[in-house]
Amino acid sequence: MNHIKNERAKETIMHAAAEFISEESNRQSLVTVTNIDIRNKGKDVYIMVTVLPEDKAEIALLFLNRKKRAMRDFLKKKISLRVLPFFHFELDYGEKNRQRIDQIIYTEDQKDSPFDE
């Protein structure tokens, strides 16, 4: 049962965080919430994001870290949690690695294609 509550909280926080970022963003880069990691018994929430274009990632991360307090206030109004957590933003390198693996597999599949001959 606790697992279901944890997943529900993750999903709720993920959607609310994405809404906050959408409202606060200056639209110079596309910031996507890809995962939520709840730690320390729900007191800390790590929000994993990807940023396009990739060269704007550090700037977007600085922006998000400056807006942590505003995000906490926003989520306080949007969702009801027993403990309102502290938020931390991180770049999701796992998603980048997955995309790179997909690209390598696609390239290898194209090399092995019988239609190339």
C-alpha positions as CSV (number, residue, x, y, z in Angstrom):
1,M,0.0,0.0,0.0
2,N,2.8,2.4,0.8
3,H,4.3,1.8,-2.7
4,I,1.0,2.9,-4.2
5,K,0.9,6.1,-2.1
6,N,4.5,6.8,-3.1
7,E,3.8,6.4,-6.8
8,R,0.7,8.6,-6.5
9,A,2.7,11.3,-4.8
10,K,5.5,11.1,-7.4
11,E,3.0,11.5,-10.2
12,T,1.2,14.4,-8.5
13,I,4.5,16.2,-7.8
14,M,5.7,15.5,-11.3
15,H,2.7,17.1,-13.0
16,A,2.6,20.1,-10.6
17,A,6.4,20.6,-11.1
18,A,5.9,20.5,-14.9
19,E,3.1,23.0,-14.6
20,F,5.2,25.4,-12.5
21,I,8.1,25.2,-14.9
22,S,5.8,25.8,-17.8
23,E,4.4,29.0,-16.2
24,E,7.8,30.3,-15.0
25,S,10.0,29.5,-17.9
26,N,11.1,32.2,-20.3
27,R,10.8,29.7,-23.2
28,Q,14.4,30.0,-24.3
29,S,14.8,26.3,-23.6
30,L,12.5,23.3,-23.3
31,V,12.6,21.9,-19.8
32,T,10.9,18.5,-19.3
33,V,10.4,16.8,-15.9
34,T,11.4,13.2,-16.5
35,N,11.5,11.6,-13.0
36,I,10.9,12.3,-9.4
37,D,13.0,10.8,-6.6
38,I,11.6,11.0,-3.1
39,R,14.2,10.7,-0.4
40,N,14.6,11.0,3.4
41,K,11.0,9.8,4.1
42,G,9.4,12.3,1.9
43,K,11.3,15.4,3.2
44,D,13.4,15.8,0.1
45,V,12.3,15.5,-3.5
46,Y,14.7,15.4,-6.4
47,I,13.2,16.5,-9.7
48,M,15.0,15.2,-12.7
49,V,14.8,17.3,-15.8
50,T,16.1,17.3,-19.3
51,V,16.8,20.5,-21.2
52,L,16.8,21.2,-24.9
53,P,19.0,22.6,-26.4
54,E,21.6,20.9,-24.3
55,D,23.9,23.9,-24.2
56,K,21.2,25.7,-22.2
57,A,21.1,23.0,-19.5
58,E,23.3,24.7,-16.9
59,I,21.5,28.0,-17.3
60,A,18.1,26.2,-16.9
61,L,19.3,24.4,-13.8
62,L,20.5,27.7,-12.2
63,F,17.1,29.2,-13.0
64,L,15.2,26.3,-11.4
65,N,17.4,26.3,-8.3
66,R,16.7,30.1,-7.9
67,K,12.9,29.3,-8.1
68,K,12.9,26.5,-5.5
69,R,11.1,28.6,-2.9
70,A,8.5,29.8,-5.4
71,M,8.0,26.2,-6.5
72,R,7.4,25.2,-2.9
73,D,4.8,27.9,-2.5
74,F,3.2,26.9,-5.8
75,L,3.0,23.2,-4.8
76,K,1.7,24.1,-1.3
77,K,-1.4,25.6,-3.1
78,K,-1.7,22.8,-5.7
79,I,-1.3,19.6,-3.7
80,S,-1.9,18.3,-0.3
81,L,0.9,16.3,1.3
82,R,1.5,15.3,4.9
83,V,5.0,16.9,4.8
84,L,5.8,19.6,2.3
85,P,9.2,18.5,1.0
86,F,12.2,20.6,0.0
87,F,12.9,20.4,-3.7
88,H,16.1,19.9,-5.5
89,F,16.7,19.9,-9.3
90,E,19.1,17.7,-11.2
91,L,19.8,17.0,-14.8
92,D,18.6,13.5,-15.9
93,Y,21.7,12.0,-17.4
94,G,20.0,8.6,-17.4
95,E,17.6,9.8,-20.1
96,K,20.4,11.3,-22.1
97,N,22.2,7.9,-21.9
98,R,19.1,6.1,-23.0
99,Q,18.7,8.3,-26.0
100,R,22.3,7.8,-27.0
101,I,21.9,4.0,-26.8
102,D,18.8,4.3,-29.0
103,Q,20.8,6.3,-31.5
104,I,23.7,3.8,-31.5
105,I,21.2,0.9,-32.0
106,Y,19.4,2.7,-34.8
107,T,22.7,3.5,-36.5
108,E,23.8,-0.2,-36.2
109,D,20.4,-1.4,-37.6
110,Q,20.8,0.9,-40.6
111,K,24.3,-0.6,-41.3
112,D,22.9,-4.2,-41.2
113,S,20.0,-3.4,-43.4
114,P,19.7,-5.8,-46.4
115,F,18.2,-2.9,-48.5
116,D,21.5,-1.0,-48.5
117,E,23.2,-3.4,-51.0
